Amino acid sequence: MVTPTADNEEAEEPPGCSRKDLLGPIFQLTAAIFQPPTDLLETDIATGRFAALTSQLADLLGFEQTLPSTFDWDVIRASYVELFVSNPGGLPAPPYTGYALDGALLGPSTRELLTFLARNALVVERSWSELPDHLALVAEAGLLLLAGDRDREAAVLGERFLLPWFECYAEIVSERDRSGFYGRLGRFLRDAFQEVRHEVAA
């Protein structure tokens, strides 16, 4: 988990659809799917809340909604482990930004990430059991930046640290995923981050 250490001044928003409108659902989905599957996620899927969030983001970006309405929960759990935790044949997609940026753990990009968080008054809680560049933690940091009206900084965080991971691993996850859940969402989030980058640059 990431926590703020101080208040920050308000950031400027672009005209039209704001960064917060786009990045909020992207960070929420990223934080949700890259943590170990929980009963809460299962409930969100079963009740349609998860599908509603993906549909909201797809509508904002003008994407077609490609996620099926139902998933096999046992296969989702197994696929999470195979893709992101432990695999006898080698981990297909380690869920750490450093693998995409440095090809290794705890490299220069992780130090850059920690500096970025500190500069924006965010610290990694000691109770967090994962490495600081885990995708779920970086996405949670993005949500905190948005909550503090630091939309520009949230956009930088997504483009600098999360987008490279999705560009590196989305297709691999799609090829190796047995659930139909992580593969489709990985490509969806990659395309969403890329679209936000184009929106911000326009």
Secondary structure, DSSP 8 states (H G I E B T S, - for coil): -EEE-S--------SSS-HHHHHHHHHHHHHHHTS---HHHHHHHHHTHHHHHHHHHHHHHT------S---HHHHHHHHIIIII--TT--SS-SBHHHHHTSSTTSHHHHHHHHHHHHTTEEE-TT--S-TTBHHHHHHHHHHHHHTT-HHHHHHHIIIIIHHHHHHHHHHHHHH-SSSSHHHHHHHHHHHHHHHHHHHH-
